[in-house]
Amino acid sequence: MQATRKPANLTIDAALLDEARRYGVNLSRAAEEGLRAAVRAAKAEAWRRENRAALEASNDWAEAHGLPLAKHRLF
């Protein structure tokens, strides 16, 4: 299933735009891929921020008590 496309106005560095056109870069595809990567990074950072306290608590517990299944580790 293909995603619905929606037009958007962007302001892009003129030299970069000229170079992209010179090399036949599909601007819509490149913008979409870059935006997808930026959203993925923003989501990951938001998740880390939202879960920081739980991650720190888990790490603190493991430091104080060791890993729960450490006796079963083969390395």
N, CA, C and O atoms as a Tripos MOL2 file, in Angstrom:
@<TRIPOS>MOLECULE
protein
  300   299    75     0     0
PROTEIN
NO_CHARGES

@<TRIPOS>ATOM
      1 N           0.8430   -1.1850    0.0000 N.3       1 MET1
      2 CA          0.0000    0.0000    0.0000 C.3       1 MET1
      3 C           0.8860    1.2440    0.0000 C.2       1 MET1
      4 O           1.7760    1.3810    0.8390 O.2       1 MET1
      5 N           0.6410    2.1240   -0.9190 N.am      2 GLN2
      6 CA          1.4610    3.3310   -1.0370 C.3       2 GLN2
      7 C           0.9040    4.4410   -0.1500 C.2       2 GLN2
      8 O          -0.3080    4.6220   -0.0330 O.2       2 GLN2
      9 N           1.8220    5.1740    0.4670 N.am      3 ALA3
     10 CA          1.4340    6.2880    1.3380 C.3       3 ALA3
     11 C           0.8290    7.4100    0.5050 C.2       3 ALA3
     12 O           1.1930    7.6070   -0.6550 O.2       3 ALA3
     13 N          -0.0750    8.1250    1.0990 N.am      4 THR4
     14 CA         -0.6630    9.2940    0.4550 C.3       4 THR4
     15 C           0.3680   10.4060    0.4360 C.2       4 THR4
     16 O           1.0450   10.6410    1.4370 O.2       4 THR4
     17 N           0.4920   11.0760   -0.6610 N.am      5 ARG5
     18 CA          1.4530   12.1740   -0.7970 C.3       5 ARG5
     19 C           0.7140   13.5010   -0.6440 C.2       5 ARG5
     20 O          -0.4500   13.6240   -1.0250 O.2       5 ARG5
     21 N           1.4030   14.4860   -0.0840 N.am      6 LYS6
     22 CA          0.8370   15.8150    0.1080 C.3       6 LYS6
     23 C           1.8880   16.8420   -0.2680 C.2       6 LYS6
     24 O           3.0240   16.7480    0.1960 O.2       6 LYS6
     25 N           1.5470   17.8170   -1.0910 N.am      7 PRO7
     26 CA          2.5280   18.8490   -1.4610 C.3       7 PRO7
     27 C           2.9430   19.6650   -0.2400 C.2       7 PRO7
     28 O           2.1550   19.8920    0.6780 O.2       7 PRO7
     29 N           4.2070   20.1010   -0.2560 N.am      8 ALA8
     30 CA          4.7240   20.9410    0.8220 C.3       8 ALA8
     31 C           5.7190   21.9280    0.2290 C.2       8 ALA8
     32 O           6.4540   21.5970   -0.7010 O.2       8 ALA8
     33 N           5.7370   23.1210    0.7630 N.am      9 ASN9
     34 CA          6.7050   24.1270    0.3290 C.3       9 ASN9
     35 C           7.9180   24.0680    1.2450 C.2       9 ASN9
     36 O           7.7840   24.0630    2.4690 O.2       9 ASN9
     37 N           9.1080   24.0230    0.6400 N.am     10 LEU10
     38 CA         10.3500   23.9580    1.4000 C.3      10 LEU10
     39 C          11.2880   25.0540    0.9240 C.2      10 LEU10
     40 O          11.2630   25.4490   -0.2410 O.2      10 LEU10
     41 N          12.1050   25.5320    1.8290 N.am     11 THR11
     42 CA         13.1720   26.4540    1.4680 C.3      11 THR11
     43 C          14.4670   25.6730    1.5710 C.2      11 THR11
     44 O          14.7940   25.1330    2.6280 O.2      11 THR11
     45 N          15.2120   25.6160    0.4570 N.am     12 ILE12
     46 CA         16.4170   24.7910    0.3810 C.3      12 ILE12
     47 C          17.5710   25.6560   -0.1020 C.2      12 ILE12
     48 O          17.3910   26.5460   -0.9330 O.2      12 ILE12
     49 N          18.7520   25.3840    0.4280 N.am     13 ASP13
     50 CA         19.9640   26.0790   -0.0010 C.3      13 ASP13
     51 C          20.0650   26.0110   -1.5270 C.2      13 ASP13
     52 O          20.0120   24.9290   -2.1100 O.2      13 ASP13
     53 N          20.2100   27.1700   -2.1660 N.am     14 ALA14
     54 CA         20.1970   27.2580   -3.6240 C.3      14 ALA14
     55 C          21.3060   26.4380   -4.2750 C.2      14 ALA14
     56 O          21.0660   25.7680   -5.2790 O.2      14 ALA14
     57 N          22.5020   26.4800   -3.7260 N.am     15 ALA15
     58 CA         23.6200   25.7220   -4.3040 C.3      15 ALA15
     59 C          23.3600   24.2250   -4.2010 C.2      15 ALA15
     60 O          23.6500   23.4780   -5.1360 O.2      15 ALA15
     61 N          22.8200   23.7850   -3.0790 N.am     16 LEU16
     62 CA         22.5100   22.3700   -2.9070 C.3      16 LEU16
     63 C          21.4230   21.9400   -3.8810 C.2      16 LEU16
     64 O          21.4970   20.8590   -4.4650 O.2      16 LEU16
     65 N          20.4240   22.7790   -4.0540 N.am     17 LEU17
     66 CA         19.3510   22.4840   -4.9950 C.3      17 LEU17
     67 C          19.8920   22.3740   -6.4160 C.2      17 LEU17
     68 O          19.5340   21.4450   -7.1400 O.2      17 LEU17
     69 N          20.7390   23.2970   -6.8230 N.am     18 ASP18
     70 CA         21.3450   23.2410   -8.1610 C.3      18 ASP18
     71 C          22.1480   21.9610   -8.3430 C.2      18 ASP18
     72 O          22.0600   21.3090   -9.3830 O.2      18 ASP18
     73 N          22.9240   21.6050   -7.3380 N.am     19 GLU19
     74 CA         23.7540   20.4040   -7.4310 C.3      19 GLU19
     75 C          22.8790   19.1500   -7.5130 C.2      19 GLU19
     76 O          23.1570   18.2430   -8.2980 O.2      19 GLU19
     77 N          21.8380   19.1060   -6.7130 N.am     20 ALA20
     78 CA         20.9220   17.9590   -6.7430 C.3      20 ALA20
     79 C          20.2950   17.8120   -8.1270 C.2      20 ALA20
     80 O          20.2170   16.7080   -8.6650 O.2      20 ALA20
     81 N          19.8600   18.8990   -8.6840 N.am     21 ARG21
     82 CA         19.2700   18.8550  -10.0270 C.3      21 ARG21
     83 C          20.3010   18.4300  -11.0690 C.2      21 ARG21
     84 O          19.9840   17.6720  -11.9860 O.2      21 ARG21
     85 N          21.5240   18.9140  -10.9310 N.am     22 ARG22
     86 CA         22.5830   18.5820  -11.8800 C.3      22 ARG22
     87 C          22.8390   17.0710  -11.8950 C.2      22 ARG22
     88 O          23.1520   16.5070  -12.9430 O.2      22 ARG22
     89 N          22.7090   16.4190  -10.7440 N.am     23 TYR23
     90 CA         22.9530   14.9870  -10.6510 C.3      23 TYR23
     91 C          21.6780   14.1530  -10.7500 C.2      23 TYR23
     92 O          21.7090   12.9380  -10.5560 O.2      23 TYR23
     93 N          20.5740   14.8010  -11.0490 N.am     24 GLY24
     94 CA         19.3210   14.0690  -11.2560 C.3      24 GLY24
     95 C          18.7070   13.4860  -10.0030 C.2      24 GLY24
     96 O          17.9980   12.4810  -10.0630 O.2      24 GLY24
     97 N          18.9750   14.1120   -8.8640 N.am     25 VAL25
     98 CA         18.4080   13.6320   -7.6050 C.3      25 VAL25
     99 C          16.9050   13.9130   -7.6030 C.2      25 VAL25
    100 O          16.4700   15.0220   -7.9150 O.2      25 VAL25
    101 N          16.1260   12.9040   -7.2510 N.am     26 ASN26
    102 CA         14.6840   13.0690   -7.1060 C.3      26 ASN26
    103 C          14.4540   13.8450   -5.8100 C.2      26 ASN26
    104 O          14.6230   13.3000   -4.7190 O.2      26 ASN26
    105 N          14.0720   15.1080   -5.9310 N.am     27 LEU27
    106 CA         13.9600   15.9870   -4.7600 C.3      27 LEU27
    107 C          12.9120   15.5130   -3.7680 C.2      27 LEU27
    108 O          13.1460   15.5330   -2.5600 O.2      27 LEU27
    109 N          11.7670   15.0890   -4.2650 N.am     28 SER28
    110 CA         10.7130   14.6270   -3.3610 C.3      28 SER28
    111 C          11.1570   13.4010   -2.5930 C.2      28 SER28
    112 O          10.9440   13.3120   -1.3840 O.2      28 SER28
    113 N          11.7740   12.4500   -3.2850 N.am     29 ARG29
    114 CA         12.2260   11.2280   -2.6240 C.3      29 ARG29
    115 C          13.3260   11.5380   -1.6140 C.2      29 ARG29
    116 O          13.3160   11.0080   -0.5020 O.2      29 ARG29
    117 N          14.2780   12.3960   -1.9950 N.am     30 ALA30
    118 CA         15.3800   12.7390   -1.0910 C.3      30 ALA30
    119 C          14.8580   13.4690    0.1520 C.2      30 ALA30
    120 O          15.2960   13.1980    1.2700 O.2      30 ALA30
    121 N          13.9260   14.3900   -0.0550 N.am     31 ALA31
    122 CA         13.3570   15.1220    1.0830 C.3      31 ALA31
    123 C          12.5930   14.1710    2.0020 C.2      31 ALA31
    124 O          12.6860   14.2700    3.2250 O.2      31 ALA31
    125 N          11.8460   13.2580    1.4080 N.am     32 GLU32
    126 CA         11.0780   12.3050    2.2040 C.3      32 GLU32
    127 C          11.9990   11.3790    2.9910 C.2      32 GLU32
    128 O          11.7400   11.1060    4.1640 O.2      32 GLU32
    129 N          13.0680   10.8920    2.3660 N.am     33 GLU33
    130 CA         14.0100   10.0160    3.0640 C.3      33 GLU33
    131 C          14.7090   10.7670    4.2040 C.2      33 GLU33
    132 O          14.8730   10.2320    5.3000 O.2      33 GLU33
    133 N          15.1150   12.0030    3.9340 N.am     34 GLY34
    134 CA         15.7590   12.8030    4.9770 C.3      34 GLY34
    135 C          14.8090   13.1040    6.1210 C.2      34 GLY34
    136 O          15.1950   13.0420    7.2890 O.2      34 GLY34
    137 N          13.5710   13.4280    5.7900 N.am     35 LEU35
    138 CA         12.5720   13.7110    6.8180 C.3      35 LEU35
    139 C          12.2640   12.4570    7.6230 C.2      35 LEU35
    140 O          12.1010   12.5220    8.8420 O.2      35 LEU35
    141 N          12.1830   11.3150    6.9440 N.am     36 ARG36
    142 CA         11.9410   10.0500    7.6390 C.3      36 ARG36
    143 C          13.0690    9.7650    8.6450 C.2      36 ARG36
    144 O          12.8080    9.3510    9.7750 O.2      36 ARG36
    145 N          14.3030    9.9860    8.2320 N.am     37 ALA37
    146 CA         15.4480    9.7690    9.1340 C.3      37 ALA37
    147 C          15.4090   10.7430   10.3090 C.2      37 ALA37
    148 O          15.6950   10.3600   11.4430 O.2      37 ALA37
    149 N          15.0580   11.9950   10.0420 N.am     38 ALA38
    150 CA         14.9950   12.9970   11.1150 C.3      38 ALA38
    151 C          13.8880   12.6600   12.1120 C.2      38 ALA38
    152 O          14.0690   12.8300   13.3180 O.2      38 ALA38
    153 N          12.7500   12.1860   11.6220 N.am     39 VAL39
    154 CA         11.6470   11.8060   12.5130 C.3      39 VAL39
    155 C          12.0480   10.5910   13.3420 C.2      39 VAL39
    156 O          11.7630   10.5370   14.5380 O.2      39 VAL39
    157 N          12.7090    9.6120   12.7150 N.am     40 ARG40
    158 CA         13.1670    8.4210   13.4390 C.3      40 ARG40
    159 C          14.1240    8.8270   14.5690 C.2      40 ARG40
    160 O          14.0110    8.3240   15.6870 O.2      40 ARG40
    161 N          15.0560    9.7280   14.2820 N.am     41 ALA41
    162 CA         15.9990   10.1880   15.3030 C.3      41 ALA41
    163 C          15.2820   10.9590   16.4110 C.2      41 ALA41
    164 O          15.6110   10.7990   17.5860 O.2      41 ALA41
    165 N          14.3100   11.7900   16.0500 N.am     42 ALA42
    166 CA         13.5670   12.5610   17.0490 C.3      42 ALA42
    167 C          12.7460   11.6400   17.9440 C.2      42 ALA42
    168 O          12.6560   11.8650   19.1510 O.2      42 ALA42
    169 N          12.1410   10.5970   17.3550 N.am     43 LYS43
    170 CA         11.3730    9.6320   18.1560 C.3      43 LYS43
    171 C          12.2860    8.8940   19.1290 C.2      43 LYS43
    172 O          11.9290    8.6980   20.2910 O.2      43 LYS43
    173 N          13.4550    8.4860   18.6630 N.am     44 ALA44
    174 CA         14.3920    7.7640   19.5250 C.3      44 ALA44
    175 C          14.8390    8.6480   20.6830 C.2      44 ALA44
    176 O          14.9040    8.1920   21.8250 O.2      44 ALA44
    177 N          15.1440    9.9000   20.3950 N.am     45 GLU45
    178 CA         15.5580   10.8260   21.4510 C.3      45 GLU45
    179 C          14.4220   11.0700   22.4330 C.2      45 GLU45
    180 O          14.6550   11.1300   23.6400 O.2      45 GLU45
    181 N          13.1920   11.2110   21.9350 N.am     46 ALA46
    182 CA         12.0400   11.4120   22.8210 C.3      46 ALA46
    183 C          11.8450   10.1900   23.7210 C.2      46 ALA46
    184 O          11.5460   10.3300   24.9070 O.2      46 ALA46
    185 N          12.0160    8.9890   23.1530 N.am     47 TRP47
    186 CA         11.8750    7.7650   23.9410 C.3      47 TRP47
    187 C          12.9270    7.7220   25.0420 C.2      47 TRP47
    188 O          12.6160    7.4020   26.1900 O.2      47 TRP47
    189 N          14.1850    8.0460   24.6920 N.am     48 ARG48
    190 CA         15.2570    8.0560   25.7020 C.3      48 ARG48
    191 C          14.9510    9.0580   26.8080 C.2      48 ARG48
    192 O          15.1440    8.7690   27.9890 O.2      48 ARG48
    193 N          14.4710   10.2390   26.4180 N.am     49 ARG49
    194 CA         14.1490   11.2780   27.4040 C.3      49 ARG49
    195 C          13.0020   10.8200   28.3090 C.2      49 ARG49
    196 O          13.0640   10.9800   29.5280 O.2      49 ARG49
    197 N          11.9500   10.2460   27.7010 N.am     50 GLU50
    198 CA         10.7730    9.8190   28.4610 C.3      50 GLU50
    199 C          11.0710    8.6390   29.3790 C.2      50 GLU50
    200 O          10.4130    8.4720   30.4060 O.2      50 GLU50
    201 N          12.0510    7.8250   29.0220 N.am     51 ASN51
    202 CA         12.3380    6.6150   29.7840 C.3      51 ASN51
    203 C          13.6440    6.6890   30.5630 C.2      51 ASN51
    204 O          14.1030    5.6860   31.1110 O.2      51 ASN51
    205 N          14.2380    7.8650   30.6120 N.am     52 ARG52
    206 CA         15.5290    8.0340   31.2900 C.3      52 ARG52
    207 C          15.4780    7.5610   32.7380 C.2      52 ARG52
    208 O          16.3720    6.8400   33.1820 O.2      52 ARG52
    209 N          14.4510    7.9540   33.4750 N.am     53 ALA53
    210 CA         14.3660    7.5900   34.8950 C.3      53 ALA53
    211 C          14.2880    6.0750   35.0680 C.2      53 ALA53
    212 O          14.9570    5.5200   35.9410 O.2      53 ALA53
    213 N          13.4920    5.4090   34.2590 N.am     54 ALA54
    214 CA         13.3600    3.9550   34.3690 C.3      54 ALA54
    215 C          14.6720    3.2600   34.0080 C.2      54 ALA54
    216 O          15.0700    2.2970   34.6640 O.2      54 ALA54
    217 N          15.3440    3.7510   32.9640 N.am     55 LEU55
    218 CA         16.6180    3.1590   32.5610 C.3      55 LEU55
    219 C          17.6760    3.3470   33.6520 C.2      55 LEU55
    220 O          18.4350    2.4260   33.9560 O.2      55 LEU55
    221 N          17.7170    4.5330   34.2310 N.am     56 GLU56
    222 CA         18.6730    4.7880   35.3090 C.3      56 GLU56
    223 C          18.3750    3.9230   36.5280 C.2      56 GLU56
    224 O          19.2930    3.4000   37.1590 O.2      56 GLU56
    225 N          17.0950    3.7700   36.8610 N.am     57 ALA57
    226 CA         16.7110    2.9270   37.9970 C.3      57 ALA57
    227 C          17.1070    1.4740   37.7470 C.2      57 ALA57
    228 O          17.5970    0.7950   38.6500 O.2      57 ALA57
    229 N          16.8950    1.0060   36.5330 N.am     58 SER58
    230 CA         17.2630   -0.3650   36.1850 C.3      58 SER58
    231 C          18.7750   -0.5580   36.2630 C.2      58 SER58
    232 O          19.2490   -1.5660   36.7880 O.2      58 SER58
    233 N          19.5240    0.4000   35.7450 N.am     59 ASN59
    234 CA         20.9860    0.3250   35.8110 C.3      59 ASN59
    235 C          21.4760    0.3730   37.2560 C.2      59 ASN59
    236 O          22.3870   -0.3660   37.6310 O.2      59 ASN59
    237 N          20.8740    1.2360   38.0630 N.am     60 ASP60
    238 CA         21.2560    1.3340   39.4800 C.3      60 ASP60
    239 C          21.0030    0.0060   40.1960 C.2      60 ASP60
    240 O          21.8290   -0.4470   40.9880 O.2      60 ASP60
    241 N          19.8510   -0.6130   39.9100 N.am     61 TRP61
    242 CA         19.5130   -1.8920   40.5440 C.3      61 TRP61
    243 C          20.5290   -2.9630   40.1420 C.2      61 TRP61
    244 O          21.0050   -3.7220   40.9860 O.2      61 TRP61
    245 N          20.8570   -3.0190   38.8470 N.am     62 ALA62
    246 CA         21.8080   -4.0220   38.3620 C.3      62 ALA62
    247 C          23.1910   -3.8060   38.9700 C.2      62 ALA62
    248 O          23.8900   -4.7740   39.2690 O.2      62 ALA62
    249 N          23.5890   -2.5610   39.1550 N.am     63 GLU63
    250 CA         24.8860   -2.2770   39.7840 C.3      63 GLU63
    251 C          24.8940   -2.7170   41.2450 C.2      63 GLU63
    252 O          25.9010   -3.2210   41.7440 O.2      63 GLU63
    253 N          23.7730   -2.5250   41.9230 N.am     64 ALA64
    254 CA         23.6930   -2.8780   43.3420 C.3      64 ALA64
    255 C          23.5310   -4.3750   43.5670 C.2      64 ALA64
    256 O          24.0570   -4.9180   44.5380 O.2      64 ALA64
    257 N          22.8030   -5.0490   42.6720 N.am     65 HIS65
    258 CA         22.4550   -6.4550   42.9080 C.3      65 HIS65
    259 C          23.0380   -7.4260   41.8760 C.2      65 HIS65
    260 O          22.9290   -8.6410   42.0450 O.2      65 HIS65
    261 N          23.6410   -6.9180   40.8360 N.am     66 GLY66
    262 CA         24.1360   -7.7850   39.7630 C.3      66 GLY66
    263 C          23.0180   -8.1110   38.7760 C.2      66 GLY66
    264 O          21.8520   -7.7910   39.0060 O.2      66 GLY66
    265 N          23.3900   -8.7360   37.7000 N.am     67 LEU67
    266 CA         22.3910   -9.1070   36.6990 C.3      67 LEU67
    267 C          21.5610  -10.2840   37.2040 C.2      67 LEU67
    268 O          22.1210  -11.2310   37.7560 O.2      67 LEU67
    269 N          20.2400  -10.2460   37.0280 N.am     68 PRO68
    270 CA         19.3720  -11.2850   37.5830 C.3      68 PRO68
    271 C          19.7170  -12.7030   37.1270 C.2      68 PRO68
    272 O          19.5930  -13.6330   37.9250 O.2      68 PRO68
    273 N          20.1340  -12.9020   35.9060 N.am     69 LEU69
    274 CA         20.4150  -14.2390   35.3890 C.3      69 LEU69
    275 C          21.8990  -14.4610   35.1290 C.2      69 LEU69
    276 O          22.2690  -15.2860   34.2940 O.2      69 LEU69
    277 N          22.7340  -13.7390   35.8290 N.am     70 ALA70
    278 CA         24.1840  -13.7990   35.5980 C.3      70 ALA70
    279 C          24.7270  -15.2160   35.7460 C.2      70 ALA70
    280 O          25.6560  -15.5950   35.0330 O.2      70 ALA70
    281 N          24.1670  -15.9970   36.6520 N.am     71 LYS71
    282 CA         24.6810  -17.3650   36.8710 C.3      71 LYS71
    283 C          24.4650  -18.2660   35.6560 C.2      71 LYS71
    284 O          25.0810  -19.3280   35.5610 O.2      71 LYS71
    285 N          23.6070  -17.8610   34.7360 N.am     72 HIS72
    286 CA         23.3110  -18.6690   33.5390 C.3      72 HIS72
    287 C          24.1130  -18.2070   32.3200 C.2      72 HIS72
    288 O          24.0120  -18.8070   31.2500 O.2      72 HIS72
    289 N          24.8990  -17.1570   32.4760 N.am     73 ARG73
    290 CA         25.6700  -16.6530   31.3530 C.3      73 ARG73
    291 C          26.7970  -17.6090   31.0070 C.2      73 ARG73
    292 O          27.4270  -18.1890   31.8910 O.2      73 ARG73
    293 N          27.0450  -17.7690   29.7220 N.am     74 LEU74
    294 CA         28.1020  -18.6760   29.2670 C.3      74 LEU74
    295 C          29.3700  -17.9240   28.9140 C.2      74 LEU74
    296 O          30.3420  -18.5390   28.4750 O.2      74 LEU74
    297 N          29.3880  -16.6180   29.0930 N.am     75 PHE75
    298 CA         30.5650  -15.8120   28.7570 C.3      75 PHE75
    299 C          30.9690  -14.9380   29.9160 C.2      75 PHE75
    300 O          31.9410  -14.1890   29.8150 O.2      75 PHE75
@<TRIPOS>BOND
     1     1     2 1
     2     2     3 1
     3     3     4 2
     4     3     5 am
     5     5     6 1
     6     6     7 1
     7     7     8 2
     8     7     9 am
     9     9    10 1
    10    10    11 1
    11    11    12 2
    12    11    13 am
    13    13    14 1
    14    14    15 1
    15    15    16 2
    16    15    17 am
    17    17    18 1
    18    18    19 1
    19    19    20 2
    20    19    21 am
    21    21    22 1
    22    22    23 1
    23    23    24 2
    24    23    25 am
    25    25    26 1
    26    26    27 1
    27    27    28 2
    28    27    29 am
    29    29    30 1
    30    30    31 1
    31    31    32 2
    32    31    33 am
    33    33    34 1
    34    34    35 1
    35    35    36 2
    36    35    37 am
    37    37    38 1
    38    38    39 1
    39    39    40 2
    40    39    41 am
    41    41    42 1
    42    42    43 1
    43    43    44 2
    44    43    45 am
    45    45    46 1
    46    46    47 1
    47    47    48 2
    48    47    49 am
    49    49    50 1
    50    50    51 1
    51    51    52 2
    52    51    53 am
    53    53    54 1
    54    54    55 1
    55    55    56 2
    56    55    57 am
    57    57    58 1
    58    58    59 1
    59    59    60 2
    60    59    61 am
    61    61    62 1
    62    62    63 1
    63    63    64 2
    64    63    65 am
    65    65    66 1
    66    66    67 1
    67    67    68 2
    68    67    69 am
    69    69    70 1
    70    70    71 1
    71    71    72 2
    72    71    73 am
    73    73    74 1
    74    74    75 1
    75    75    76 2
    76    75    77 am
    77    77    78 1
    78    78    79 1
    79    79    80 2
    80    79    81 am
    81    81    82 1
    82    82    83 1
    83    83    84 2
    84    83    85 am
    85    85    86 1
    86    86    87 1
    87    87    88 2
    88    87    89 am
    89    89    90 1
    90    90    91 1
    91    91    92 2
    92    91    93 am
    93    93    94 1
    94    94    95 1
    95    95    96 2
    96    95    97 am
    97    97    98 1
    98    98    99 1
    99    99   100 2
   100    99   101 am
   101   101   102 1
   102   102   103 1
   103   103   104 2
   104   103   105 am
   105   105   106 1
   106   106   107 1
   107   107   108 2
   108   107   109 am
   109   109   110 1
   110   110   111 1
   111   111   112 2
   112   111   113 am
   113   113   114 1
   114   114   115 1
   115   115   116 2
   116   115   117 am
   117   117   118 1
   118   118   119 1
   119   119   120 2
   120   119   121 am
   121   121   122 1
   122   122   123 1
   123   123   124 2
   124   123   125 am
   125   125   126 1
   126   126   127 1
   127   127   128 2
   128   127   129 am
   129   129   130 1
   130   130   131 1
   131   131   132 2
   132   131   133 am
   133   133   134 1
   134   134   135 1
   135   135   136 2
   136   135   137 am
   137   137   138 1
   138   138   139 1
   139   139   140 2
   140   139   141 am
   141   141   142 1
   142   142   143 1
   143   143   144 2
   144   143   145 am
   145   145   146 1
   146   146   147 1
   147   147   148 2
   148   147   149 am
   149   149   150 1
   150   150   151 1
   151   151   152 2
   152   151   153 am
   153   153   154 1
   154   154   155 1
   155   155   156 2
   156   155   157 am
   157   157   158 1
   158   158   159 1
   159   159   160 2
   160   159   161 am
   161   161   162 1
   162   162   163 1
   163   163   164 2
   164   163   165 am
   165   165   166 1
   166   166   167 1
   167   167   168 2
   168   167   169 am
   169   169   170 1
   170   170   171 1
   171   171   172 2
   172   171   173 am
   173   173   174 1
   174   174   175 1
   175   175   176 2
   176   175   177 am
   177   177   178 1
   178   178   179 1
   179   179   180 2
   180   179   181 am
   181   181   182 1
   182   182   183 1
   183   183   184 2
   184   183   185 am
   185   185   186 1
   186   186   187 1
   187   187   188 2
   188   187   189 am
   189   189   190 1
   190   190   191 1
   191   191   192 2
   192   191   193 am
   193   193   194 1
   194   194   195 1
   195   195   196 2
   196   195   197 am
   197   197   198 1
   198   198   199 1
   199   199   200 2
   200   199   201 am
   201   201   202 1
   202   202   203 1
   203   203   204 2
   204   203   205 am
   205   205   206 1
   206   206   207 1
   207   207   208 2
   208   207   209 am
   209   209   210 1
   210   210   211 1
   211   211   212 2
   212   211   213 am
   213   213   214 1
   214   214   215 1
   215   215   216 2
   216   215   217 am
   217   217   218 1
   218   218   219 1
   219   219   220 2
   220   219   221 am
   221   221   222 1
   222   222   223 1
   223   223   224 2
   224   223   225 am
   225   225   226 1
   226   226   227 1
   227   227   228 2
   228   227   229 am
   229   229   230 1
   230   230   231 1
   231   231   232 2
   232   231   233 am
   233   233   234 1
   234   234   235 1
   235   235   236 2
   236   235   237 am
   237   237   238 1
   238   238   239 1
   239   239   240 2
   240   239   241 am
   241   241   242 1
   242   242   243 1
   243   243   244 2
   244   243   245 am
   245   245   246 1
   246   246   247 1
   247   247   248 2
   248   247   249 am
   249   249   250 1
   250   250   251 1
   251   251   252 2
   252   251   253 am
   253   253   254 1
   254   254   255 1
   255   255   256 2
   256   255   257 am
   257   257   258 1
   258   258   259 1
   259   259   260 2
   260   259   261 am
   261   261   262 1
   262   262   263 1
   263   263   264 2
   264   263   265 am
   265   265   266 1
   266   266   267 1
   267   267   268 2
   268   267   269 am
   269   269   270 1
   270   270   271 1
   271   271   272 2
   272   271   273 am
   273   273   274 1
   274   274   275 1
   275   275   276 2
   276   275   277 am
   277   277   278 1
   278   278   279 1
   279   279   280 2
   280   279   281 am
   281   281   282 1
   282   282   283 1
   283   283   284 2
   284   283   285 am
   285   285   286 1
   286   286   287 1
   287   287   288 2
   288   287   289 am
   289   289   290 1
   290   290   291 1
   291   291   292 2
   292   291   293 am
   293   293   294 1
   294   294   295 1
   295   295   296 2
   296   295   297 am
   297   297   298 1
   298   298   299 1
   299   299   300 2
@<TRIPOS>SUBSTRUCTURE
     1 MET1         2 RESIDUE 1 A MET
     2 GLN2         6 RESIDUE 1 A GLN
     3 ALA3        10 RESIDUE 1 A ALA
     4 THR4        14 RESIDUE 1 A THR
     5 ARG5        18 RESIDUE 1 A ARG
     6 LYS6        22 RESIDUE 1 A LYS
     7 PRO7        26 RESIDUE 1 A PRO
     8 ALA8        30 RESIDUE 1 A ALA
     9 ASN9        34 RESIDUE 1 A ASN
    10 LEU10       38 RESIDUE 1 A LEU
    11 THR11       42 RESIDUE 1 A THR
    12 ILE12       46 RESIDUE 1 A ILE
    13 ASP13       50 RESIDUE 1 A ASP
    14 ALA14       54 RESIDUE 1 A ALA
    15 ALA15       58 RESIDUE 1 A ALA
    16 LEU16       62 RESIDUE 1 A LEU
    17 LEU17       66 RESIDUE 1 A LEU
    18 ASP18       70 RESIDUE 1 A ASP
    19 GLU19       74 RESIDUE 1 A GLU
    20 ALA20       78 RESIDUE 1 A ALA
    21 ARG21       82 RESIDUE 1 A ARG
    22 ARG22       86 RESIDUE 1 A ARG
    23 TYR23       90 RESIDUE 1 A TYR
    24 GLY24       94 RESIDUE 1 A GLY
    25 VAL25       98 RESIDUE 1 A VAL
    26 ASN26      102 RESIDUE 1 A ASN
    27 LEU27      106 RESIDUE 1 A LEU
    28 SER28      110 RESIDUE 1 A SER
    29 ARG29      114 RESIDUE 1 A ARG
    30 ALA30      118 RESIDUE 1 A ALA
    31 ALA31      122 RESIDUE 1 A ALA
    32 GLU32      126 RESIDUE 1 A GLU
    33 GLU33      130 RESIDUE 1 A GLU
    34 GLY34      134 RESIDUE 1 A GLY
    35 LEU35      138 RESIDUE 1 A LEU
    36 ARG36      142 RESIDUE 1 A ARG
    37 ALA37      146 RESIDUE 1 A ALA
    38 ALA38      150 RESIDUE 1 A ALA
    39 VAL39      154 RESIDUE 1 A VAL
    40 ARG40      158 RESIDUE 1 A ARG
    41 ALA41      162 RESIDUE 1 A ALA
    42 ALA42      166 RESIDUE 1 A ALA
    43 LYS43      170 RESIDUE 1 A LYS
    44 ALA44      174 RESIDUE 1 A ALA
    45 GLU45      178 RESIDUE 1 A GLU
    46 ALA46      182 RESIDUE 1 A ALA
    47 TRP47      186 RESIDUE 1 A TRP
    48 ARG48      190 RESIDUE 1 A ARG
    49 ARG49      194 RESIDUE 1 A ARG
    50 GLU50      198 RESIDUE 1 A GLU
    51 ASN51      202 RESIDUE 1 A ASN
    52 ARG52      206 RESIDUE 1 A ARG
    53 ALA53      210 RESIDUE 1 A ALA
    54 ALA54      214 RESIDUE 1 A ALA
    55 LEU55      218 RESIDUE 1 A LEU
    56 GLU56      222 RESIDUE 1 A GLU
    57 ALA57      226 RESIDUE 1 A ALA
    58 SER58      230 RESIDUE 1 A SER
    59 ASN59      234 RESIDUE 1 A ASN
    60 ASP60      238 RESIDUE 1 A ASP
    61 TRP61      242 RESIDUE 1 A TRP
    62 ALA62      246 RESIDUE 1 A ALA
    63 GLU63      250 RESIDUE 1 A GLU
    64 ALA64      254 RESIDUE 1 A ALA
    65 HIS65      258 RESIDUE 1 A HIS
    66 GLY66      262 RESIDUE 1 A GLY
    67 LEU67      266 RESIDUE 1 A LEU
    68 PRO68      270 RESIDUE 1 A PRO
    69 LEU69      274 RESIDUE 1 A LEU
    70 ALA70      278 RESIDUE 1 A ALA
    71 LYS71      282 RESIDUE 1 A LYS
    72 HIS72      286 RESIDUE 1 A HIS
    73 ARG73      290 RESIDUE 1 A ARG
    74 LEU74      294 RESIDUE 1 A LEU
    75 PHE75      298 RESIDUE 1 A PHE
